[in-house]
Amino acid sequence: FNNCKSTNPSGSWGGGAIFVLNSETIVNVYGTSFAENIADPGNGADIHTASGSIIVHPTCPSPYSSKIATKGTPLQIWGIITGSVFSYSDCQATEAPSPAPTLLPPFECDEGYFNPTGGIFSSACELCTAGKFSITTGAFICTSCPSGRFSSAIGATSDSTCSLCEAGKYSSQAGLSSCTNCNAGKFSPVVEASSESTCVACAAGKSSNSTGATEASTCSDCGVGKYSPSPGAPSCTNCAAGKVSLSTGASNETTCSDCEIGKYSPNVGSSSCTSCEKGKYLPSKGSNSPLACLKCARGTAGNAEGLAECKKCPLAGFSPVEGSAICSFCPTNTISDESRTFCSTRPGYYEDPTTRQSIQVPIGVNTTISGLTLATLPLLPGFWRTNANSTNIIPCLNPAHCVGGSNASSYCTEGHTGPKCAVCKTGYAARGFQQELTCDKCTGSTILTIAVGLSVIAVVLLCSLIFYFFKKTKPELLNSKLTQIKEQYSNMKKKMEKPKQKIKPIVKCILSYFQVTGGLGFLFSISFPTFYSRFTALFSGISSVDVQYLMPLGCLLHSTHHDLLLFYTLTPLLFITIFVSVWARLSKKTDDNSVGLRNNLIEALLVMMFLLLPGVSIKTFSTFSCENYDDGTSFLNVDYSIDCLSENHSNYSIFAVLMIVLYPCCIPLTYFTLLFRVKHLIDGGQNEKEKVMSKEEALEEALKERAINEDKYPSLKALRFLYESYQPKYWYFEVFETLRKLSLTGFLVFLFNGQELQVLVALLICMIGLRIYAIAQPFISPTANDLVQVTQFQLLLTIMAALAIRTNIDGRKIEEDPRFDAFLTSVQIVPT
């Protein structure tokens, strides 16, 4: 192309030789030279590409491809071409070229159109696209709206269609059909903005989710739970889970603070934390899950939301499971344990196994220990119960025998077992009675004690045998010795007659007193003070000739109450049989020696009955005194090894009934019968004499008459033990005294046994006896009359003390008070 020229009034297009406008146009240039071409005005004197594509080949086209093109001058180009940027020539045709076509004048398109073919083809006119316009005819290209403006119209014929970009928008290129919105997070108040730089970013701490914003007011502060660290944020960043922010317009993550202890935040962008529910706690900050809330441990509770820790239940509360919101109150009279996971009884209470209620422990249980059950009740020393399920806590007869504790199998001290620890184990023997019963281990020293006692008895029997031997083999020698002894005894007897008459009633009073007091503890089923019991047990054993008080015979021969009952009832019968047999043989002889011997036998028999009757009566009556226990068992009060419900005991009970008839009933009746038959010989007419003379004179005369009758009827002296201490008119008083003792040692067993009323009946009997002795003054000796009233008064005090013990009069165990023990013991010393 040589000397080609393009003219364009708008001055925006060029291309003096080639101008490409259509985007779909492809132009291939082969072996073509360009020279002296002009674009007036415009760019690209040789080639101008507004769109489409131009490829410049450095070779010759077919059919000249065999020719080598000659490289020419550089092309003047506007736009983008492909291939070489030089012109080429010398592609000569081998054949004569076809004649050149006839050039027609260019076709001009109307306003609003353009012809991308440069007017060559009339059918190539196209509408100007949006963002462009054509104000002249014959335009090869449309004019673009400048930057900052846009046009949505197609085929625009005027630049007035290019509208200004509104505020909030911009157009950075020419020929755009629309303006671009400022991005979210930015705004622009500028109209006809031609650059994105006119969009101003929202400040840090703010955000805007709107595009094309025109004012700063569209930038809103970040809400609570959010922040915006950089300008131009389209949205605020959420605080992480586990964190919250109460600030608005926050520009820094540090405004997001951890949730407090006891709270959590499971969501991002939270303005508040959620409190852990009641019964849970959270000890750390910044938790982001409800699973971080821990359940309150057993023994604690959380009665509020949002707790950092659970509180331990109070002493009166407990929490048996995890996650408790409140502590449960312990039932009445219970307290919680150290862990506060369960309740146990307060000190002084135990849990009933059936009702599960707390019940006050019975007397005899340690009240300083908490958490007790019926099975674990710790007994105090001196108390016993049948088994671990028993609520009947029983005082032991001897407190020293019961060590207490909570183990039912070891309530007793060494050597003791059974109910109230009053039964001796194998290898031990009983000594004493009731409260003073002691189980002595059968050792060498114990056997020695028994041997000494039995030796004394053996010596007495040996002397009797020697006497009998000499009587049979050497009667003359024996008679001469006996005559000497009789003379000496007769002389001594005459000298001692008056002192004997004075001492004898005093001794009988003292013995009678201890025969009664020794059995009161058994009779009333109570425990007297320790020293008092030992004191009276000793004198009672002596006065009642009860060897069980003095030595443990069980080490030689195991014996029970049944065995002792047989021994104490049948032995006197044996002696009575012997005495009666001897007396019957002597009754055929009338000499003074035989009569005297008969009288001595009868008197010895009466003395024996005086000494043995209270003890024998206690043995027989006590066979019916049983104690029932809450486990259905029943044991004999005097021997807890004997089961009262056994058939064997029933048989002995029948035997005891016979002995009661024989001893406590028949003996007083025998006394009365013997005395009544001779009362006319021993009363001396004292009552008649008192009508005519003074009492003193009548007593003196009656005594003389009784002495005359004794000389006249020698057999009368056999009964002197029963009447000689009394005034003649009170010939029957030994019967009264015997019945009084029997009523206080045996008969009361059948009246209100073990009750306070039984003690009151004993008090009544004692007061009646005291009154009778005070009025009658039955003894010949004034000293004896005074002494018997003293002993009756002391007995009254002793029974009143028993009533105080029985009723627990001052609310405490008075028998354990040393002062009370000293007082009661001193009371016993007076009659001695």
C-alpha positions in Angstrom: 0.0 0.0 0.0 1.5 3.2 -1.1 0.3 6.8 -0.4 -2.9 5.6 1.2 -4.7 8.2 3.5 -7.5 7.9 6.0 -9.6 10.9 7.1 -11.8 10.9 10.3 -13.4 14.0 11.7 -13.3 12.7 15.3 -9.6 12.1 15.1 -9.8 8.9 17.1 -9.3 6.5 14.3 -6.4 6.1 11.9 -5.0 3.4 9.6 -4.1 5.0 6.3 -3.8 1.6 4.6 -5.7 -0.9 6.8 -8.3 -0.2 9.6 -9.9 -3.1 11.5 -13.0 -2.4 13.6 -15.0 -5.5 13.8 -14.0 -7.9 16.5 -14.7 -10.9 14.3 -12.5 -9.7 11.4 -9.2 -11.5 10.8 -6.8 -10.1 8.2 -3.8 -12.0 6.9 -1.1 -9.9 5.2 1.5 -11.6 2.9 4.4 -10.0 1.0 2.8 -6.6 1.1 4.9 -3.4 1.2 3.7 -0.2 2.9 5.0 3.2 1.9 4.0 6.9 2.4 0.6 6.1 4.0 -1.1 8.8 6.0 -3.7 8.8 8.8 -5.1 12.3 9.1 -5.9 12.7 11.9 -5.5 9.5 13.9 -3.0 6.9 14.7 -1.3 4.2 12.8 -0.3 5.5 9.3 -0.1 1.9 8.0 -2.3 -0.2 10.2 -4.9 0.6 13.0 -6.6 -2.1 14.9 -9.5 -1.1 17.1 -10.7 -4.7 17.3 -10.4 -7.9 15.5 -6.9 -9.2 14.5 -4.2 -8.6 11.9 -1.5 -11.2 11.1 1.5 -9.9 9.1 3.3 -12.9 7.4 7.0 -12.6 6.4 6.3 -15.0 3.5 4.7 -14.8 0.1 1.1 -16.1 -0.3 0.0 -18.9 -2.6 0.5 -19.1 -5.5 3.7 -17.1 -4.9 4.9 -19.1 -1.9 8.0 -20.1 -3.7 9.1 -16.6 -3.8 11.1 -15.1 -1.0 9.7 -11.9 0.3 12.0 -9.0 0.8 11.9 -7.4 4.3 11.1 -3.7 4.1 10.7 -0.8 6.5 9.0 -1.1 10.0 5.2 -0.7 9.9 3.5 2.3 11.6 1.0 0.5 13.8 -1.7 1.5 16.4 -3.1 -1.4 18.3 -2.0 -5.0 18.4 -0.9 -7.1 15.4 0.4 -10.6 15.2 3.5 -11.8 13.3 6.1 -9.4 11.8 6.1 -5.7 12.3 7.9 -5.1 8.9 6.6 -4.7 5.5 7.6 -7.3 2.8 7.8 -7.1 -1.0 9.1 -8.7 -4.3 6.4 -11.5 -4.3 6.2 -11.4 -8.2 3.4 -13.4 -10.0 4.3 -16.2 -12.3 1.2 -15.5 -14.2 -0.3 -12.3 -15.3 -2.4 -11.0 -12.4 -6.1 -10.4 -12.7 -7.1 -6.9 -13.4 -7.8 -4.8 -10.3 -11.5 -4.3 -9.3 -13.1 -1.1 -9.9 -13.3 0.9 -6.7 -16.6 2.2 -5.6 -17.1 5.2 -3.3 -17.5 4.1 0.5 -20.9 3.5 1.8 -21.8 5.9 4.7 -23.9 4.5 7.7 -26.5 6.7 9.5 -25.9 8.5 12.8 -25.8 6.0 15.6 -24.3 3.4 13.4 -20.8 2.6 12.2 -19.4 0.5 9.4 -16.5 -1.7 10.5 -15.6 -2.4 6.9 -14.7 1.2 6.2 -17.8 1.6 4.0 -16.9 -1.2 1.6 -20.0 -3.1 2.4 -23.3 -1.4 2.9 -24.7 -4.2 4.8 -22.0 -3.9 7.5 -23.6 -1.0 9.4 -24.0 -1.8 13.1 -25.6 0.1 16.0 -23.3 1.7 18.4 -23.2 -0.4 21.6 -24.1 0.9 25.0 -21.5 3.3 26.3 -20.8 4.7 22.8 -22.5 7.0 20.3 -22.1 8.2 16.7 -23.1 11.8 15.9 -22.1 11.7 12.2 -22.9 9.6 9.2 -20.4 7.3 7.6 -18.6 6.6 10.9 -16.4 3.6 10.8 -16.3 3.4 14.7 -18.6 4.8 17.5 -17.3 7.3 20.0 -16.9 6.1 23.6 -18.4 7.9 26.6 -15.5 9.2 28.6 -14.6 7.8 32.1 -16.8 9.1 34.8 -19.8 8.6 32.5 -21.8 5.8 31.1 -24.6 5.2 28.6 -27.0 2.3 28.6 -28.5 3.4 25.3 -27.8 1.4 22.0 -27.4 3.4 18.8 -26.9 6.6 20.6 -26.6 9.7 18.2 -25.4 12.2 20.8 -23.0 12.5 23.7 -25.9 13.7 25.8 -26.7 10.0 26.4 -23.5 9.7 28.4 -24.8 10.2 31.9 -22.7 11.1 34.9 -21.8 8.3 37.4 -23.8 8.9 40.6 -22.3 9.3 44.0 -21.2 5.9 45.3 -20.2 4.8 41.8 -17.4 5.3 39.4 -16.3 4.6 35.8 -12.6 4.2 35.4 -12.8 3.5 31.6 -14.4 5.1 28.6 -17.3 3.5 26.8 -18.9 1.8 29.7 -22.6 0.9 29.8 -22.8 1.3 33.6 -20.9 2.7 36.5 -19.3 0.4 39.0 -20.6 0.5 42.7 -18.1 1.3 45.4 -17.5 -2.0 47.2 -19.2 -2.8 50.5 -17.3 -1.2 53.3 -16.7 2.0 51.2 -18.7 5.0 50.2 -18.2 7.9 47.7 -20.0 11.3 47.8 -18.3 12.2 44.4 -20.4 12.5 41.2 -18.8 11.6 37.9 -16.0 9.6 39.7 -13.6 8.2 37.2 -11.5 6.2 39.6 -12.1 3.6 42.4 -9.9 5.8 44.6 -12.8 8.1 45.1 -14.5 5.3 47.2 -13.6 6.1 50.8 -13.1 3.1 53.2 -15.2 3.0 56.4 -13.1 3.6 59.4 -11.9 0.7 61.7 -14.6 -0.3 64.1 -17.2 0.2 61.4 -18.6 -1.7 58.5 -21.0 -1.3 55.6 -22.5 -4.2 53.8 -24.0 -1.9 51.1 -22.4 -1.4 47.7 -22.6 2.0 46.1 -22.8 3.8 49.4 -22.8 7.6 49.1 -22.4 8.7 52.6 -20.3 8.0 55.7 -23.5 7.4 57.6 -23.8 4.1 55.9 -20.8 2.9 57.9 -22.3 1.6 61.1 -20.5 0.8 64.3 -19.7 -2.8 64.9 -22.3 -4.2 67.3 -21.6 -5.9 70.6 -19.8 -9.1 70.2 -18.0 -7.8 67.1 -15.0 -5.8 66.0 -13.4 -4.4 62.8 -9.7 -4.1 62.9 -9.1 -2.6 59.4 -10.8 0.2 57.4 -13.2 -0.7 54.6 -14.7 -3.8 56.2 -17.9 -5.0 54.5 -18.8 -6.7 57.8 -17.5 -6.9 61.4 -15.5 -9.9 62.7 -17.3 -11.9 65.4 -15.7 -12.4 68.7 -14.7 -16.1 69.0 -16.8 -18.6 70.9 -16.0 -18.3 74.6 -15.6 -14.6 74.3 -17.9 -11.6 74.5 -17.8 -7.9 73.9 -20.2 -5.3 75.2 -18.5 -2.5 73.3 -19.8 -1.0 70.0 -17.5 0.3 67.3 -14.7 -2.0 68.5 -11.7 -1.8 66.3 -9.5 -4.4 68.2 -9.9 -8.0 69.1 -8.8 -7.2 72.6 -12.2 -5.8 73.3 -13.4 -9.4 73.1 -13.0 -10.7 76.7 -13.2 -14.2 78.0 -16.4 -15.4 79.6 -16.2 -15.3 83.4 -15.8 -18.4 85.4 -19.1 -20.1 85.8 -20.2 -19.0 82.3 -19.7 -20.0 78.7 -20.4 -18.7 75.2 -21.0 -21.4 72.5 -21.6 -19.0 69.6 -19.3 -16.5 67.9 -20.2 -12.8 68.1 -21.9 -13.1 71.5 -22.6 -10.1 73.6 -23.3 -12.1 76.7 -22.2 -15.4 78.3 -24.6 -18.1 79.4 -24.5 -19.1 83.0 -24.0 -22.8 83.9 -27.3 -24.2 85.2 -27.9 -24.9 88.8 -26.1 -28.0 90.1 -23.1 -27.3 87.9 -20.0 -25.1 88.1 -17.2 -23.9 85.8 -13.9 -23.1 87.4 -12.1 -21.6 84.3 -12.6 -18.6 82.0 -13.2 -18.5 78.2 -15.3 -21.6 77.9 -17.2 -22.1 74.7 -19.4 -25.1 75.4 -22.1 -26.1 77.9 -20.1 -29.4 78.2 -17.5 -27.4 80.1 -19.9 -27.0 83.0 -19.1 -29.7 85.5 -21.6 -31.4 87.8 -21.4 -30.6 91.4 -19.7 -33.5 93.2 -21.5 -35.6 95.8 -21.7 -33.8 99.1 -21.9 -30.4 97.4 -24.6 -28.4 95.7 -24.9 -25.4 93.4 -28.1 -23.5 94.2 -27.5 -20.7 91.7 -26.5 -20.3 88.1 -23.0 -19.4 86.9 -21.1 -20.8 89.9 -17.3 -20.9 89.9 -17.5 -23.7 92.5 -20.1 -25.7 94.4 -20.5 -25.2 98.1 -20.2 -28.1 100.6 -23.4 -29.1 102.2 -23.9 -27.8 105.8 -23.7 -30.1 108.7 -27.5 -30.7 108.6 -27.6 -31.4 104.8 -26.3 -33.9 102.3 -26.1 -34.5 98.6 -26.0 -38.2 97.6 -25.7 -37.7 93.8 -23.7 -35.5 91.5 -25.3 -32.4 90.0 -27.5 -31.4 93.0 -28.8 -27.9 92.9 -29.7 -27.9 96.6 -28.6 -30.0 99.6 -31.3 -32.2 101.1 -32.0 -31.7 104.8 -31.0 -34.6 107.0 -33.9 -36.2 108.8 -34.6 -35.2 112.4 -31.8 -36.1 114.8 -29.3 -36.9 112.1 -26.3 -35.1 110.8 -24.3 -35.5 107.6 -21.0 -37.2 107.5 -17.7 -35.5 106.8 -18.2 -36.1 103.0 -21.8 -34.8 103.2 -22.9 -37.6 101.0 -25.3 -39.3 103.5 -26.8 -38.6 106.8 -26.1 -40.5 110.0 -27.6 -40.2 113.4 -26.5 -37.6 115.8 -24.7 -38.6 119.0 -27.3 -40.1 121.3 -29.4 -41.4 118.5 -29.5 -44.5 116.3 -31.3 -45.5 113.1 -34.2 -47.9 113.4 -33.7 -50.6 110.8 -37.4 -50.8 110.0 -38.6 -47.2 109.9 -35.2 -45.6 109.1 -36.0 -43.0 111.7 -33.6 -41.7 114.3 -34.4 -42.8 117.8 -32.8 -41.8 121.0 -30.5 -44.4 122.4 -31.6 -46.2 125.5 -29.9 -45.7 128.8 -26.7 -47.7 128.9 -25.5 -46.7 125.4 -22.6 -44.3 124.7 -24.1 -41.0 123.7 -21.0 -39.4 122.3 -20.8 -41.3 119.0 -22.7 -40.4 115.8 -23.8 -42.6 112.9 -25.1 -45.4 115.1 -27.4 -48.2 113.9 -29.2 -50.7 116.1 -26.6 -53.3 115.3 -23.7 -51.0 116.2 -25.0 -49.5 119.5 -21.9 -49.1 121.8 -22.9 -50.2 125.2 -21.4 -48.5 128.2 -19.4 -50.7 130.7 -21.9 -52.3 133.1 -24.6 -53.0 130.5 -25.7 -55.9 128.4 -28.2 -56.9 125.7 -29.3 -60.2 124.3 -28.1 -59.6 120.7 -27.2 -56.9 118.2 -30.9 -56.3 117.2 -32.1 -55.8 120.8 -33.2 -52.4 122.1 -33.5 -53.6 125.6 -30.3 -52.5 127.3 -30.1 -54.1 130.7 -27.8 -53.2 133.6 -25.5 -56.0 134.6 -25.8 -57.4 138.1 -22.1 -56.5 138.6 -21.0 -53.6 136.4 -17.4 -54.9 136.5 -18.4 -58.0 134.7 -19.7 -56.1 131.6 -17.2 -54.3 129.5 -19.7 -52.9 127.0 -18.8 -52.2 123.4 -20.7 -52.9 120.1 -19.7 -56.5 119.7 -22.5 -58.6 121.2 -20.2 -61.6 121.5 -17.7 -59.8 123.8 -19.8 -57.8 126.2 -18.5 -59.8 129.2 -15.1 -59.8 131.0 -12.9 -62.9 131.2 -14.7 -65.9 132.8 -18.2 -64.5 132.4 -20.8 -65.1 129.8 -24.6 -65.4 129.4 -27.4 -63.0 130.4 -26.0 -60.0 132.2 -22.6 -61.7 132.1 -23.7 -63.6 135.2 -22.8 -67.1 134.0 -19.4 -68.6 134.6 -17.6 -70.1 131.7 -16.0 -73.5 131.7 -12.9 -73.5 133.9 -14.5 -70.9 136.3 -16.6 -71.3 139.3 -19.2 -69.0 140.9 -18.7 -67.5 144.3 -21.2 -65.2 145.8 -24.8 -64.4 144.8 -26.5 -62.0 142.4 -24.7 -58.7 142.4 -21.7 -60.1 144.3 -21.4 -63.2 142.1 -17.8 -63.6 140.9 -16.5 -66.2 138.5 -13.2 -67.4 140.0 -10.8 -69.2 137.7 -10.2 -72.7 139.0 -6.4 -72.4 139.8 -4.3 -73.9 142.5 -5.0 -71.1 145.0 -8.8 -71.4 144.4 -8.7 -75.1 145.0 -6.6 -74.5 148.2 -9.3 -72.1 149.5 -12.0 -74.8 149.0 -9.7 -77.4 150.5 -9.3 -75.3 153.7 -13.0 -74.8 154.0 -13.7 -78.5 153.5 -10.9 -79.4 155.9 -12.6 -77.5 158.7 -15.8 -79.4 158.0 -13.9 -82.7 157.8 -12.2 -82.0 161.2 -15.6 -81.5 162.7 -16.9 -84.7 161.3 -13.7 -86.5 162.4 -14.1 -85.3 165.9 -17.6 -86.7 165.8 -16.4 -90.0 164.6 -13.7 -90.1 167.3 -16.3 -89.4 169.9 -18.5 -92.1 168.6 -15.5 -94.6 168.5 -14.6 -94.0 172.1 -18.2 -94.2 173.1 -18.4 -97.7 171.6 -15.0 -99.0 172.6 -14.1 -97.3 175.8 -17.3 -96.0 177.4 -15.8 -95.8 180.9 -12.9 -93.5 179.8 -15.2 -91.5 177.7 -17.8 -91.1 180.5 -15.2 -90.0 183.0 -13.9 -87.4 180.5 -17.5 -86.3 179.7 -18.3 -86.1 183.4 -15.4 -83.7 183.9 -16.4 -81.7 180.8 -20.0 -81.6 181.9 -19.0 -80.3 185.3 -16.8 -77.7 183.8 -19.5 -76.8 181.3 -22.2 -76.8 184.0 -20.1 -74.4 186.1 -19.4 -72.2 183.1 -23.1 -72.4 182.1 -24.2 -71.2 185.4 -21.8 -68.3 185.3 -22.8 -67.4 181.7 -26.6 -67.9 182.2 -27.4 -64.3 182.8 -24.9 -62.9 180.2 -26.3 -65.5 177.8 -29.8 -64.3 178.4 -28.7 -60.8 177.5 -26.5 -61.6 174.6 -28.7 -64.2 172.9 -31.5 -61.9 171.8 -29.0 -59.3 170.6 -27.2 -61.9 168.4 -30.5 -63.2 167.1 -31.6 -59.6 166.2 -28.3 -58.9 164.3 -28.5 -62.3 162.5 -32.1 -61.8 161.5 -31.3 -58.3 160.2 -28.6 -59.6 157.8 -30.6 -62.6 156.8 -33.2 -60.1 155.4 -30.9 -57.5 154.0 -28.7 -60.0 152.2 -31.6 -61.0 149.9 -33.1 -57.6 149.1 -31.1 -57.1 146.0 -32.4 -60.4 144.6 -35.9 -59.8 145.8 -36.2 -56.3 144.2 -34.1 -57.2 141.1 -31.8 -54.2 141.7 -28.1 -53.5 142.1 -27.0 -52.0 145.4 -23.8 -50.0 145.7 -20.6 -52.1 145.4 -19.1 -51.9 148.9 -22.5 -52.2 150.6 -23.2 -55.3 148.5 -19.9 -56.9 149.5 -20.5 -56.0 153.2 -24.0 -57.5 153.4 -23.1 -60.5 151.3 -20.4 -61.5 153.8 -22.6 -61.2 156.8 -25.6 -62.7 155.0 -23.5 -65.7 154.0 -22.4 -66.2 157.6 -25.9 -65.6 159.1 -27.6 -67.9 156.6 -24.8 -70.5 156.5 -24.5 -70.2 152.8 -21.1 -71.5 151.8 -21.6 -70.4 148.2 -21.0 -66.8 149.4 -17.7 -67.9 150.9 -16.0 -70.3 148.4 -16.3 -71.4 144.8 -17.4 -75.0 145.2 -18.0 -75.2 141.4 -14.2 -75.8 140.9 -14.7 -79.2 142.5 -18.1 -80.0 141.4 -20.1 -78.1 138.8 -23.4 -77.1 140.3 -26.4 -75.1 139.2 -29.2 -73.6 141.2 -31.1 -76.8 140.8 -28.2 -78.7 142.4 -28.0 -76.1 145.2 -31.8 -76.3 145.7 -31.5 -80.1 146.3 -28.5 -79.6 148.6 -30.0 -76.8 150.7 -33.4 -78.5 151.1 -32.4 -82.1 151.4 -29.4 -81.7 153.7 -31.5 -80.2 156.5 -33.9 -83.0 156.1 -31.1 -85.5 156.5 -30.0 -83.8 159.7 -33.6 -83.6 160.9 -34.0 -87.3 160.3 -30.8 -88.1 162.2 -31.8 -85.8 165.1 -35.3 -87.2 165.3 -33.9 -90.8 165.2 -31.5 -90.1 168.0 -34.2 -88.2 169.9 -36.6 -91.2 169.5 -34.0 -93.6 171.0 -33.3 -91.2 173.9 -37.0 -90.6 174.6 -37.3 -94.1 176.1 -34.8 -93.1 178.8 -35.9 -90.8 181.7 -32.5 -90.2 183.4 -31.4 -86.6 183.6 -28.5 -87.1 181.1 -30.9 -88.5 178.5 -33.4 -85.8 179.0 -30.7 -83.1 178.8 -29.4 -84.7 175.6 -32.8 -84.8 174.1 -33.3 -81.1 174.9 -29.9 -80.3 173.4 -30.8 -82.1 170.2 -34.1 -80.3 169.9 -32.4 -76.9 170.6 -29.7 -77.6 168.1 -32.4 -78.5 165.5 -34.2 -75.2 166.3 -30.9 -73.2 166.0 -30.2 -74.9 162.7 -33.7 -74.0 161.4 -33.2 -70.4 162.6 -30.0 -70.2 160.6 -31.0 -72.2 157.5 -34.7 -71.2 157.1 -34.1 -67.8 155.4 -31.5 -69.2 153.0 -33.5 -72.3 152.2 -36.6 -70.1 151.7 -34.6 -67.8 149.3 -33.4 -70.8 147.4 -36.9 -72.3 147.0 -38.7 -69.0 146.2 -36.0 -67.9 143.8 -36.8 -70.9 141.6 -39.9 -69.0 140.4 -38.1 -65.7 139.8 -37.4 -65.7 136.0 -36.5 -62.8 133.8 -38.0 -62.6 130.3 -36.0 -61.1 127.4 -37.0 -59.5 124.1 -35.6 -62.4 122.1 -38.2 -64.8 123.6 -35.8 -66.4 126.1 -36.3 -66.6 129.9 -33.6 -67.2 132.5 -33.6 -67.8 136.2 -32.6 -64.6 138.1 -30.4 -66.5 140.6 -28.7 -68.6 137.9 -28.7 -67.3 134.4 -27.5 -70.6 133.0 -30.9 -72.1 133.6 -33.6 -71.8 131.0 -36.9 -71.2 132.7 -38.7 -72.5 129.6 -37.0 -75.9 129.7 -38.8 -79.0 130.9 -36.0 -79.7 133.4 -36.7 -76.4 135.2 -40.4 -77.2 135.2 -39.7 -80.4 137.1 -37.6 -78.5 139.7 -40.3 -75.9 140.0 -42.6 -78.7 141.2 -40.0 -79.8 143.7 -39.6 -76.2 144.9 -43.4 -76.0 145.6 -43.1 -79.0 147.8 -40.1 -77.5 149.6 -42.0 -74.2 150.1 -44.8 -76.2 151.8 -42.2 -78.1 153.9 -40.0 -75.1 155.0 -41.6 -71.7 154.9 -45.0 -73.0 155.6 -44.6 -76.0 157.9 -41.7 -74.7 160.0 -43.6 -71.6 161.4 -46.6 -73.8 161.9 -44.4 -76.3 163.7 -43.1 -73.5 165.9 -46.6 -72.4 166.7 -47.9 -75.9 167.4 -45.0 -76.7 169.8 -45.3 -73.4 171.6 -49.1 -73.5 171.8 -49.1 -76.9 173.4 -47.0 -75.6 176.3 -48.0 -71.9 176.4 -49.7 -72.4 179.8 -46.3 -73.4 181.1 -44.3 -70.6 179.6 -46.6 -67.6 179.8 -46.5 -67.7 183.6 -49.9 -65.9 183.8 -48.2 -62.6 183.0 -51.4 -60.9 181.6 -53.4 -61.8 184.7 -50.7 -60.7 187.0 -50.4 -57.3 185.3 -54.0 -56.7 186.4 -53.1 -56.8 190.0 -49.5 -55.6 190.1 -47.1 -53.5 188.1 -45.7 -54.7 184.7 -42.2 -55.1 186.1 -43.5 -57.1 189.1 -45.8 -59.2 186.8 -42.8 -59.9 184.5 -40.6 -61.0 187.4 -43.3 -63.3 188.8 -44.1 -64.8 185.4 -40.4 -65.5 184.8 -40.1 -67.3 188.2 -43.2 -69.3 187.4 -41.8 -70.2 184.0 -38.5 -71.3 185.6 -40.4 -73.5 188.1 -42.2 -75.1 185.2 -38.9 -75.7 183.4 -37.6 -77.5 186.5 -40.8 -79.4 186.9 -41.0 -80.3 183.2 -37.4 -80.7 182.0 -38.5 -81.4 178.3 -39.9 -77.8 178.2 -36.3 -76.6 178.1 -36.0 -78.1 174.6 -38.0 -75.2 173.3 -36.1 -72.4 175.2 -34.5 -71.2 171.9 -38.0 -70.2 170.8 -39.2 -68.3 173.8 -36.5 -67.6 176.4 -35.6 -64.2 175.0 -39.2 -63.0 175.0 -41.5 -62.0 177.9 -43.7 -64.9 178.9 -46.9 -63.4 177.6 -45.2 -63.1 174.1 -44.5 -66.9 173.9 -45.6 -66.8 170.2 -43.3 -63.9 169.1 -40.7 -66.2 167.5 -43.4 -67.3 165.1 -44.2 -63.7 164.2 -40.5 -62.9 163.7 -40.1 -66.0 161.5 -43.1 -65.0 159.3 -41.8 -61.4 159.1 -38.4 -62.6 157.8 -40.0 -65.0 155.4 -42.3 -62.3 154.0 -39.2 -60.1 153.3 -37.0 -62.9 151.9 -39.4 -65.1 149.9 -43.1 -64.5 149.8 -42.7 -61.1 148.0 -41.3 -63.0 145.0 -44.9 -63.6 144.1 -46.1 -60.0 144.6 -45.4 -57.5 141.8 -42.0 -59.0 141.1 -39.5 -56.5 139.8 -41.9 -53.5 140.2 -41.8 -50.4 142.4 -45.0 -51.6 144.1 -43.1 -54.7 145.4 -40.7 -52.3 147.2 -43.7 -50.4 148.6 -45.2 -53.6 150.0 -41.8 -54.4 151.6 -41.8 -50.9 153.1 -45.3 -51.5 154.5 -44.3 -54.8 156.1 -41.2 -53.2 157.6 -43.3 -50.3 159.0 -45.8 -52.7 160.5 -43.0 -54.7 162.1 -41.4 -51.6 163.5 -44.7 -50.5 164.9 -45.4 -53.8 166.5 -42.0 -54.0 168.1 -42.3 -50.5 169.3 -45.6 -51.1 171.0 -45.1 -54.7 172.2 -41.5 -54.4 173.6 -41.5 -58.2 173.4 -38.0 -58.9 174.7 -37.2 -59.3 178.3 -34.0 -57.2 177.9 -34.7 -53.5 177.3 -31.5 -53.4 175.3 -32.8 -56.1 173.0 -36.1 -54.1 172.6 -34.1 -51.0 171.7 -31.8 -52.9 169.3 -34.7 -54.6 167.4 -36.3 -51.2 166.8 -33.0 -49.9 165.6 -32.6 -52.8 163.2 -36.2 -52.3 162.0 -35.5 -48.6 161.4 -32.2 -49.4 159.5 -34.1 -52.0 157.5 -36.7 -49.3 156.7 -33.9 -47.0 155.5 -32.4 -49.7 153.4 -35.7 -50.5 151.7 -36.2 -46.8 151.0 -32.8 -46.7 149.4 -33.9 -49.7 147.3 -36.9 -47.7 146.2 -34.7 -44.7 145.3 -32.6 -47.1 143.2 -35.6 -48.7 141.6 -37.3 -45.4 140.6 -34.0 -43.6 139.6 -35.3 -40.9 141.8 -33.0 -38.0 140.9 -32.6 -39.0 137.2 -29.2 -40.6 137.7 -27.8 -44.0 138.8 -27.6 -43.2 142.5 -26.2 -46.6 143.2 -22.9 -45.6 141.5 -22.5 -42.6 143.8 -19.7 -43.3 146.3 -21.4 -41.0 148.9 -24.6 -43.1 148.6 -22.6 -46.3 149.0 -20.8 -44.9 152.1 -24.2 -43.8 153.6 -25.9 -47.1 153.0 -22.9 -49.1 154.3 -22.7 -47.0 157.5 -26.4 -47.7 158.0 -25.6 -51.4 158.1 -22.9 -51.0 160.7 -25.3 -49.6 163.4 -27.0 -53.0 164.2 -23.7 -54.8 164.3 
